[in-house]
């Protein structure tokens, strides 16, 4: 532009003095000061331009709206062909994405209000690509089911002929309402079953037995016997003879050692269990003094 100032030719004191007049930060290198002044000039030029204001629909007061299921006899419905014709008039084809969004409950709610011989729809639709973001949609329909105006909060929803997927989804809800007299919307918190009292799933791996001592803070095993009876010499032989091989008659002629009252252990089942030990199965059995006798 002819009136554009070349701040690159200015001295540092001149740049700081100009920034001080405009009431902005004056510290920094020369390139930063030049960029700061150029940015202020661009803002001033944009403010001086006559920009057309954004279209905003003239809609009823919020208290005039009621839920679409509250007054089923007063809702003006539209046909599937009306929806397709409206999208085609704005150079957009109807696709299955609209039906997918409806079936997946992207619509949060739809409310209806009457005014000036038209019916106004106000809905809210979740954004498809961004979580926790929803867009408000306003649509006006005449008594013949023809869309008059539409607008949406999304980037592609500029009125008065908004034809984004959120507007199409709201219109598809009206089509479904004319067929079924009800629509499906998102499931609210009061419609979901409470799950706070359910047990949480355990998603970790089983812990090795060798690591249990590190978690407990000690390396000894729990022994329920009194301290004076622990680690006695010859105790394993005493236990073998007095408990396992002891033949108790119990007042009868049957004499059977305790070891024969239980099913023999299956040492080969260790191969099908979780690996809770650090050593191999053979070493574990050998240390436990378990011998396998072939059948």
Secondary structure by P-SEA (a helix, b strand, c coil): cccccccccccaaaaaaaaaaacccccccaaaaaaaaaaaaaaaaaaacccccccccccccccccccccccccccccccaaaaaaaaaaacccccaaaaaaaaaccccbbbbbbcccbbbbbbcccccccccbbbbbbbbbcccccccbbbbccccccccccccaaaaaaaaaaaaaaaccccccccccccccccccccccccccccccccccccccccccccccccccccccaaaaaaaaaccccccccccccccccccccccccccccccccccccccaaaaaaaaccccccc
